[in-house]
């Protein structure tokens, strides 16, 4: 963010800066038009350039402050799992319960479904679980595979909204999601 602010300040205060012109063959009528309007066009070009870079810098600043702008319910749950799995690994506890509420909040209905890390008939040793959360901001992800294993398919439907509770259990050196409540 500091770099974006610095570029914006440098460009808005560099009033003597004029962008270079591309050299290309131009017909006589166009050359005369440019010569007749040259004093205005340099000022206009400078103003447009400053406005362009100011707008771009403003957009970067706004987007950098909107970390949750592109987050959906699935990603939101995966981040909650990541945070609590890290806490469980660092503690001496054998189990921890994660309280999760959708980004929508309130009493809107939603469901959570998490597929197993190693489904039957799949020979891969790479965890392939996928979680989906519905609601007004539905989404799914496999991001949680980095932090937990899921031994079996888990599914819960919340007709009246409210929190979902995920039970995380220490499993040797790893952590598993074993139940949804």
C-alpha positions in Angstrom: 0.0 0.0 0.0 2.9 2.3 0.7 4.2 1.9 -2.8 0.8 2.8 -4.3 0.6 5.9 -2.2 4.1 6.9 -3.1 3.5 6.5 -6.9 0.3 8.5 -6.6 2.0 11.3 -4.7 4.9 11.4 -7.2 2.6 11.5 -10.2 0.2 14.1 -8.8 3.0 16.4 -7.9 5.1 16.0 -11.1 3.3 18.9 -12.9 6.2 19.2 -15.4 5.9 15.6 -16.6 4.5 15.1 -20.1 4.2 11.6 -21.5 6.4 11.0 -24.6 4.8 11.1 -28.0 4.9 8.1 -30.3 6.6 8.9 -33.5 4.8 7.8 -36.6 4.0 9.2 -40.0 1.1 11.6 -39.9 -0.7 13.3 -42.8 -0.4 17.1 -43.2 -4.0 17.8 -42.1 -3.6 15.9 -38.9 -0.2 17.6 -38.2 -1.8 21.1 -38.7 -4.6 20.1 -36.4 -2.2 19.0 -33.7 -0.1 22.2 -34.1 -3.2 24.4 -33.8 -4.3 22.6 -30.6 -0.9 21.8 -29.2 -0.9 24.2 -26.2 -4.3 22.8 -25.1 -3.5 19.2 -25.7 -0.3 19.1 -23.6 -2.2 20.5 -20.6 -5.1 18.1 -21.3 -2.8 15.2 -21.7 -1.1 16.1 -18.4 -4.5 16.4 -16.6 -5.7 13.1 -18.0 -2.5 11.3 -17.0 -2.7 12.6 -13.5 -6.4 11.7 -13.3 -5.7 8.2 -14.7 -2.9 7.5 -12.2 -4.9 9.0 -9.3 -7.9 6.8 -10.2 -5.7 3.7 -10.4 -4.0 4.5 -7.1 -7.4 5.1 -5.5 -8.7 1.7 -6.8 -5.6 -0.1 -5.4 -6.1 1.5 -2.0 -9.8 0.6 -1.9 -9.1 -3.0 -2.9 -6.3 -3.4 -0.5 -8.7 -2.5 2.4 -11.3 -5.0 1.2 -9.8 -8.3 2.1 -13.2 -9.9 2.6 -14.6 -8.5 -0.5 -14.0 -11.7 -2.5 -14.6 -14.2 0.3 -17.5 -16.7 0.2 -19.0 -18.9 2.9 -16.8 -21.9 1.9 -13.5 -19.9 2.1 -14.7 -18.3 5.3 -15.2 -21.8 6.9 -11.8 -23.0 5.6 -10.1 -20.0 7.3 -11.9 -20.7 10.5 -10.8 -24.4 10.3 -7.2 -23.3 9.6 -7.2 -20.9 12.7 -8.6 -23.5 15.1 -6.5 -26.4 13.8 -3.4 -24.3 14.4 -4.6 -23.6 18.0 -5.3 -27.3 18.6 -1.8 -28.3 17.3 -0.2 -25.8 19.7 -2.3 -26.9 22.7 -2.2 -30.0 24.8 -5.9 -30.6 24.1 -7.1 -33.7 22.1 -10.2 -32.1 20.7 -11.6 -28.6 20.0 -14.9 -27.3 18.8 -15.1 -24.6 16.1 -18.1 -22.4 16.1 -18.8 -21.3 12.6 -21.4 -18.7 11.3 -21.9 -17.9 7.7 -21.0 -14.5 6.3 -24.7 -13.9 5.8 -25.3 -14.4 9.5 -28.8 -14.3 11.0 -31.5 -16.9 10.5 -31.0 -17.6 6.8 -31.0 -21.4 6.0 -27.8 -23.0 4.8 -26.0 -26.3 4.7 -22.4 -27.5 5.1 -21.0 -30.5 3.3 -17.5 -31.8 3.5 -16.3 -34.8 1.5 -13.8 -37.3 2.8 -10.0 -36.7 2.3 -9.5 -40.2 0.9 -12.8 -41.5 -0.7 -13.1 -45.2 -1.3 -11.7 -46.4 -4.6 -9.3 -43.5 -4.9 -5.7 -44.6 -5.0 -4.1 -41.2 -4.4 -2.2 -40.3 -1.2 -3.1 -36.6 -1.7 -6.0 -35.4 0.4 -8.9 -34.5 -1.9 -11.6 -33.3 0.4 -13.9 -30.5 -0.7 -16.2 -28.4 1.4 -19.3 -26.5 0.4 -21.3 -24.0 2.3 -24.6 -22.7 0.9 -26.5 -19.5 1.9 -26.6 -16.1 0.3 -22.8 -16.1 -0.3 -22.3 -19.8 -1.3 -18.9 -21.2 -2.0 -16.7 -24.2 -1.9 -13.0 -24.8 -1.5 -10.3 -27.5 -0.9 -8.1 -25.0 1.0 -8.7 -26.9 4.3 -6.8 -29.9 3.0 -3.6 -28.1 4.1 -4.6 -28.2 7.7 -7.0 -31.1 8.4 -8.1 -34.5 7.2 -11.7 -35.5 6.9 -12.2 -39.3 7.5 -15.8 -39.4 6.3 -18.5 -37.4 4.5 -20.0 -34.8 6.8 -23.2 -32.9 6.1 -25.5 -30.7 8.2 -28.5 -28.6 7.2 -29.4 -25.5 9.2 -33.1 -24.7 8.3 -33.2 -21.7 10.5 -29.6 -20.5 10.3 -27.5 -20.2 13.4 -24.0 -21.5 14.1 -22.5 -24.8 13.0 -20.1 -26.5 15.4 -17.2 -28.5 13.9 -15.4 -31.0 16.1 -11.6 -31.1 15.4 -9.7 -34.0 16.9 -6.0 -34.5 17.2 -5.0 -37.6 15.2 -1.3 -38.3 15.9 0.6 -35.3 14.4 -2.5 -34.3 12.4 -5.9 -32.9 13.0 -9.2 -34.3 11.6 -12.7 -32.9 11.3 -14.8 -35.6 12.8 -18.3 -34.2 13.4 -20.7 -31.4 12.5 -23.3 -30.3 15.0 
